[in-house]
Structures are given as structure tokens and as C-alpha cells.
Amino acid sequence: MVSASLTTYAAPPQPAGAWRNRLPLLLAMLLLAFSCLSVDAQQGGPAPVTERSVKAAFLYKFLGYMEFPVEPGPSLVVGVLGADDVAAELAQITNGRNVGSRSISVRKLSDGDALNGLALLFIGADAALPAASLRAAEKNGTVTVTEQDNGLQIGSVINFRLVDERVRFEVSLPAAERCNVRLSSRLLSVAYHVQKGGQ
Amino acid sequence: MTRKPVPLMLLALLSMAPGARAAGAPDGDIADLTLEQLNEIVVTSVSRQEEKLGNAAASLYVISATDIRRSGARSLPEALRLAPNLEVARVDARNYAISARGFNNPFANKLLVLIDGRSVYSPFFSAVFWDAQSVVMEDIERIEVISGPGSTIWGVNAVNGVINIITRNAKDSQGALLSVAASSGEGDASLRFGGKLSSNGYYRAYAQAMAAQDTDNEQGANTFTGMQRRQAGFRADWDLEGGSIALSGDAYQANLGQFNTRDIRLSGANMVGRYMRQLADGNDLRLQLVLDHTERNQPNAYVDRLDTAELEGQHDIRLGSHKLSWGGGYRYSRDDNSPGPGFGFWPYQRSMHWGNLFAQDEIALTPSLRATGGVKVEHNTYTGAEVLPTLRLAWSPDGKQTVWGALSRTVRAPSRTDRDFVLPPAPVMIGGQPRFTVGTSPDFDSEVAKVLELGYRAQPAHNWSYAVTAWYSEYDKLRTLEPNTTPGPYRGVLEFRNLAEGRTRGIEFWARWQPILRWRLNAGLVVQDIDTSLKPGSKDATAAGLVINDPSSYWQLRSSHELSEHVQLDWTLRYNGSMPKPYVPSYHELDANLVWNVRPNINVALAGENLLHARHAEWGAYPGRSVFERRAVLKLTMRY
């Protein structure tokens, strides 16, 4: 152990020639060029999908598998707090789409904005006080969706997680009961984890 | 020159990789997919985790699970090469020197490492035995690498950095996983199975084995540093309403080669229980119990058994604009060392206690300006109470950028190696008083560092971000080996003292750029000046006391590229500057990993390691040091 650091200092071996120092740079440039070329060559392939667009698509889909306690009126309002990119994506997806006969409107929210009149609230990772927003939403009977490790523990109904590079969601039945929303069995069967009550 | 064609040939092969496409990615509108289809889409993105970290007033880099998988790293030290703020040097077949901000050494003693909250920094040895640490690489959630002091939260020894290895919740690792990797000289296999328990509980259990052949030294002679390790373990997680429980455990056994003796034998087992509760809005409680046993039987050196029990708790409270954290912990270790013929530890057995209390307050002075002040007081067996304060300020004018600064005082507390090391192991009696040649070292005190950091982090657009940190640290009371001038019982001719000081400064920089969704580039650079000097009166003449050997710069460039829907190519070009004592030449190396997702649940990876040179050295004195050869690694991963 300590003896291993009592090493004797040998004379430095001869450093290699100068050409060798240039090789890595040359190689890096080659690799970069290769990457650019192959990127160019496959613009026609299927486009990769971002986390935010999958989350936005899920949020839109969720609306179709929920029965809300009170008649929400002609339009379903989805609030998005602390995730401006998801809000933009969701607005684009839902533009011109309906859930049943209802249109969808997306409200981009900032910390401190009022949370009333929402059917669904997505609380993104950038929200400053997710637990406070969850409580406020629960009082209004709004269904909440989060994207954090302990999302269900702090009271959200649905929580997104990234598992094996896929967006998965988990559902809390006690939280759904608290805001009187009925979730369809289809939604529950796709959820990768359903937290049941009685704890 | 003959070395050139290999990477080029690899590139040529890659350019012929099939541009296969199949179901999975949507051709039409994503909103037209079913829930089930959305569930199966593999996403490519700038991780939200990184964006969230934009707020931290520290030099923090996160290695994601995706980064690890795509790099092809098959051990913790190799995965740590992905962090631009770490110096990683492979010493031989099983040993690594890993540090941040200088003072790198196979026995680097200023970097704290935790696996799921369990410290693997040895209080016996004041270093991390990397040969005894392993996790299933596929079950890592992320690795957080903090360069710079983290003592106010993590306690003594988090002087130059903290590495937090965080494994996945058991509910995120369900089903069966088999991974097998083989190359000339190394191989490993892991088998894991995850399932459900009653009452919202999940578990996983795993077994793994690895073997690494002896490396050769510069003259082609065997270094006898190969190893084999077997390990098994589990983790269970329960979701409670408003809380969670996690329980995990591991047990391992390893044989390490050593010249002209039988193998060094390692074994160990540990258990971690953690309870987390969300008490109310922003009020969290965390309690953790750790039990740990390690045993190291090294012929001609010692047999060391170390048992540790640790209980700690943390409570976070939100009060208006304040975010208050406070907590405490107690740790007990008993070290039982049977010395070999060469050296030992006196007394042979020692019980050690650590107790700590800490409090930290983060105040939002304005909506964009946050100040954090905190202090931890940690008591240890050797030096009593150590005070570990920090003061941090972070200004985030628009959510896309953060300027931060920090002042910290941190210490490395003595371990048995510093205080109790003796040579020879049994004292010579002189006048009825025991005498050693080296040790004991009761005068050895804690090493102290005062650190100033300034950082800037920005994400000008959603697809690119960068971070720059500048630091200046003053070290005092660094370890030296001195003639003993104050006789007393059990005292030797030489002893460890604290007669050196140091100043280090440097800049850490990293950036990520994702020009298109298919292609992501990461770059990292550290330029540093690590300067130490002996104080007047010091007669340290060996490398056992004050040990430093750091490059003045190191950098990496990493590309992650989706060649097609099923084929990914990652490569990393890295540079390490030369090191002076002992001299190690600078080197460039290139690693590449090609992953082919044969089916959604099966992938085959072909990695090329050290592609630029037939062999290179990363640590140690010529000609005895190990060299690492260019080689290919084939890996198969299956999930069910």
C-alpha cells in the first residue's frame, strides 16, 4: 500500500515525434466530417422523437381516458407549469383536435399563476414549488401530472418517468380519488406502475 | 504509422452499417399514436435533468444512464471518464487513480464517493478501493459528479469533490436482464431479475461476475494485477402515500493477483435502508441506516476487517423564502487489522466514532438571487470537532443562465493510515518502551482547504448549453513524512506530520451541443495549476508524504450519433497532459462504441478501446508501470 507510492523516478522515455501530436486532431476532424456526412445522408429516415413531444402527446391522450367529476364545459383547459417546451408542443398537437365534442386549450403557466378552471395540470421539472401547486390543483379537482422522482409521493395523480430511454407513466389511485376523477382501465393497463390505496 | 488504418477501417465499416428502419418511431403525427405505442418510443433529447441542474450553485456534472450505456463503459471507473471534471487514470488491471482538482493518486484521499448514499471512502485507508466497488451498469440511474468542496452536506473528506452513484428504483428495473461482455483480457456478465411485491412494492435481484487478466508493463513483463470478482445483491422499493422505503444489499468476493504470493482475497457485504417522507409542502424527511462489512486479506501486508454502522437523518423545511435543511448522523466503525511481516497499524484494533450536525439555509433574496449559508460540525475520533462552513450565491437573471460563487472551508480528517501506520508491525522494545521505524503519528492533524469558486452556466438555446467554473484553493497542513523529534511511547523514527501547503487554481469547462436530434456532441476541458510546497522545517524527502502528480490540462470530445433507428455510434477522443512525478507522457486516445439494436429487447455492441495506439500508459514510473492495449470488446444485452 504505502510502499507502492514510494516509487523511484525513472528518466522520462523519449517523447514521440511531432507528427503524432497532430494525428488526434486530424482524426477528430475526420470523425466530425464523417458524422456530418452521414447525418446529411439520412434526412429521409424516421425522425427521432424528443421526450417533450412524447410527454405532450401523452397529456393529450390522457384527456380521452378520464371522466371528470364536473361537466368541464365546451373546452378542456390544460395548464402547463414549469415546462414551456411541453406547453408549446402540446399547443401544436391539440390545435384543431377535440376530445369528444370538446376543444382543447393549453394555458402556459408561470410560478404563482392562478390554477383554477383547469381539467389537467402538468407540473414540469422547472416549477419552483411543485408540492404547493399540487395541493392547490387538488382543491380545485384538477388532475395533476408531474415528471419527478417522487411525483406520486408528493400527491400527483400521474407521474412521468424516463425508463430505459422511454417515457413511462405511473398512476396513483388514491390521488385520483381525491380529485374525483375516474381513470379508464385502458389508461391503468398501460401505466407501468399503479399505486393502490390502503397504505 | 501502421496504427492509422485501424480507426479508419472501423469508420469504413460503420459507414456500411445498415440503415434499417422498423416500427417504433412515428411516420405521421405523434398525437395519432395509441397509449401503447407512445409507451414504446425511444426518446432522444436534451435531458430535463441537465436543465434542472442549471440552478445548482456548484460545479456539478451528471452522467446519465444513457451516456453510460452508449459509451459502453463496463465498470464504475470507466464510466467516470465521462465526467469532464474528473481526472481518471488507469493504474493496472484493477487499480485506478481518480480525483478532481488535482492530488490524483491511486490512494487519492480528497474525493468522497457514495453508492446509493453509502460511503465507500475507507476510514481505514482514506481512499476508495475501486477494486471492491461494483454495480450492475444497466441499473445505474445517474452519477452526479461534483468537483469542489461538498463538506457542508457530505462531511469531511469531500474536499475536492463528491461522486454520487445512484441506482434505479426497483420499479424502474423490472423483468430480466442479461448482459455479457468479452474482450481479449477482460470479461464480465450480469444477470438481473425484477418483480413485484405486495402492497406497492418492487424488487430486483442480481448476480454478476467479472475477470480481468494481468496487464503487462512497459517491458512486456507481467504485473500480476489481474482480478476476478463475484457479486450478488438486491434492492426493494415500496411506495407509500406521501413517502417511500428502499432496502438494498450487496455481497461480494474477489481474488486479486499479487507477485509471488497467493491471491489477495476481498470480501464484503452491506445493507442500506432508507425511509423518505413528504411531511407537508416542501417539507421532507429522510432517514438512512447503513451496515457495511469489508475484509481485505493481502498476503505479506495485512488482513483488515472493517465493520461500520451509520445512521443519518435530514429534514428539509420550506418557510416563505427560506429553504432550510438540517440533520445529523452518527457512524461507528471497528477496524481489526492483523499485520503482515512488512508493516501494520498500531493499535491492531481500533473503534472509531463520527458524529455530525448540520444546518443550511437557502434564501431567495430576490426572485433571481439566492444565497445559501450552511455549516456542518463533524466530530471524529482523531481530531475532535471539525467545522465545515460554506457560503454560496447564485443569480439566475432569466432562467437560461446562472452566475454563482462559493466560499467553503473543508477538511480531510485523518484515517488509520495517517495516524496508526507503523513499520515494522511489531515494535522493537527500547528501555521497556516500544519503538517503530515509521509511526505512530499522533501529531498528524486534519488537512484543511479553503476554496473560492466562481461559475457561469448557460443554456442559450434548447439544444446547447455550457458551464465554466474557475476555482482557487488554498491547502494547509498537507501530509508529509518527517523525522520524529518528540519522543514518546510507541513513537518511531519517522512520522506523518502536516508540514506542507498548497495552492491550486484552474478552470473547468464543458459544453453540450445537439445540432440535430440524431447527433449530440459533448466537450470538456480542465486547465489547472496544482502547486504544493514544503513548509520551513519540513524534511519530507519521500513520495509517501506529500504526493501529487497531476496533468496541467485534460480534455475530451464525445460524439453520440444515431446512424439509423437501430444503430448508434459513440466515440470519445480524450487527452491527458503529461504528469511530472513520476513522469507519464501525455496521451490522446480514442474509444468508440457501436450499438446495434437487433430487436427492441436485444442489442449487440462492438467497442474499440484505445484505438490510437497499440499501447499506452496512464500512471506510474517507467518501466514498471502497466500499459493498456488497443482492443475490441463485444457485448450482448438482452431484456425480457
Chai-1 contact restraints between the chains, C-beta under 6 A:
chainA,res_idxA,chainB,res_idxB,connection_type,confidence,min_distance_angstrom,max_distance_angstrom,comment,restraint_id
A,V2,B,A544,contact,1.0,0.0,6.0,A-B,restraint_1
A,S5,B,A543,contact,1.0,0.0,6.0,A-B,restraint_2
A,S5,B,A544,contact,1.0,0.0,6.0,A-B,restraint_3
A,S5,B,V547,contact,1.0,0.0,6.0,A-B,restraint_4
A,L6,B,A543,contact,1.0,0.0,6.0,A-B,restraint_5
A,L6,B,A544,contact,1.0,0.0,6.0,A-B,restraint_6
A,T7,B,P582,contact,1.0,0.0,6.0,A-B,restraint_7
A,T7,B,A621,contact,1.0,0.0,6.0,A-B,restraint_8
A,Y9,B,P582,contact,1.0,0.0,6.0,A-B,restraint_9
A,A10,B,A621,contact,1.0,0.0,6.0,A-B,restraint_10
A,A10,B,Y622,contact,1.0,0.0,6.0,A-B,restraint_11
A,P12,B,Y583,contact,1.0,0.0,6.0,A-B,restraint_12
A,P13,B,Y622,contact,1.0,0.0,6.0,A-B,restraint_13
A,P15,B,P585,contact,1.0,0.0,6.0,A-B,restraint_14
A,P24,B,H588,contact,1.0,0.0,6.0,A-B,restraint_15
A,A28,B,L573,contact,1.0,0.0,6.0,A-B,restraint_16
A,F34,B,L11,contact,1.0,0.0,6.0,A-B,restraint_17
A,S35,B,W519,contact,1.0,0.0,6.0,A-B,restraint_18
A,S35,B,S559,contact,1.0,0.0,6.0,A-B,restraint_19
A,S35,B,H561,contact,1.0,0.0,6.0,A-B,restraint_20
A,V39,B,R518,contact,1.0,0.0,6.0,A-B,restraint_21
A,V39,B,W519,contact,1.0,0.0,6.0,A-B,restraint_22
A,P46,B,R21,contact,1.0,0.0,6.0,A-B,restraint_23
A,P46,B,A25,contact,1.0,0.0,6.0,A-B,restraint_24
A,P46,B,E565,contact,1.0,0.0,6.0,A-B,restraint_25
A,P48,B,T44,contact,1.0,0.0,6.0,A-B,restraint_26
A,P48,B,L517,contact,1.0,0.0,6.0,A-B,restraint_27
A,P48,B,R518,contact,1.0,0.0,6.0,A-B,restraint_28
A,P48,B,E562,contact,1.0,0.0,6.0,A-B,restraint_29
A,V49,B,I41,contact,1.0,0.0,6.0,A-B,restraint_30
A,V49,B,V43,contact,1.0,0.0,6.0,A-B,restraint_31
A,T50,B,S45,contact,1.0,0.0,6.0,A-B,restraint_32
A,E51,B,V43,contact,1.0,0.0,6.0,A-B,restraint_33
A,E51,B,S45,contact,1.0,0.0,6.0,A-B,restraint_34
A,S53,B,I30,contact,1.0,0.0,6.0,A-B,restraint_35
A,V54,B,L38,contact,1.0,0.0,6.0,A-B,restraint_36
A,V54,B,I41,contact,1.0,0.0,6.0,A-B,restraint_37
A,V54,B,V43,contact,1.0,0.0,6.0,A-B,restraint_38
A,A57,B,I30,contact,1.0,0.0,6.0,A-B,restraint_39
A,A57,B,A31,contact,1.0,0.0,6.0,A-B,restraint_40
A,A57,B,L38,contact,1.0,0.0,6.0,A-B,restraint_41
A,F58,B,L38,contact,1.0,0.0,6.0,A-B,restraint_42
A,Y60,B,A31,contact,1.0,0.0,6.0,A-B,restraint_43
A,K61,B,L35,contact,1.0,0.0,6.0,A-B,restraint_44
A,I93,B,A31,contact,1.0,0.0,6.0,A-B,restraint_45
A,A125,B,R48,contact,1.0,0.0,6.0,A-B,restraint_46
A,A125,B,K52,contact,1.0,0.0,6.0,A-B,restraint_47
A,A131,B,D281,contact,1.0,0.0,6.0,A-B,restraint_48
A,A131,B,G282,contact,1.0,0.0,6.0,A-B,restraint_49
A,A132,B,D281,contact,1.0,0.0,6.0,A-B,restraint_50
A,Q153,B,G242,contact,1.0,0.0,6.0,A-B,restraint_51
A,Q153,B,G243,contact,1.0,0.0,6.0,A-B,restraint_52
A,Q153,B,S244,contact,1.0,0.0,6.0,A-B,restraint_53
A,Q153,B,Q278,contact,1.0,0.0,6.0,A-B,restraint_54
A,I154,B,Q278,contact,1.0,0.0,6.0,A-B,restraint_55
A,V163,B,D172,contact,1.0,0.0,6.0,A-B,restraint_56
A,E165,B,V42,contact,1.0,0.0,6.0,A-B,restraint_57
A,E165,B,T66,contact,1.0,0.0,6.0,A-B,restraint_58
A,R166,B,V42,contact,1.0,0.0,6.0,A-B,restraint_59
A,V167,B,V43,contact,1.0,0.0,6.0,A-B,restraint_60
A,P174,B,E241,contact,1.0,0.0,6.0,A-B,restraint_61
A,V190,B,L35,contact,1.0,0.0,6.0,A-B,restraint_62
A,V190,B,E36,contact,1.0,0.0,6.0,A-B,restraint_63
A,V190,B,N39,contact,1.0,0.0,6.0,A-B,restraint_64
A,H193,B,K171,contact,1.0,0.0,6.0,A-B,restraint_65
A,Q195,B,N200,contact,1.0,0.0,6.0,A-B,restraint_66
A,Q195,B,D239,contact,1.0,0.0,6.0,A-B,restraint_67
A,Q199,B,L240,contact,1.0,0.0,6.0,A-B,restraint_68
A,Q199,B,E241,contact,1.0,0.0,6.0,A-B,restraint_69
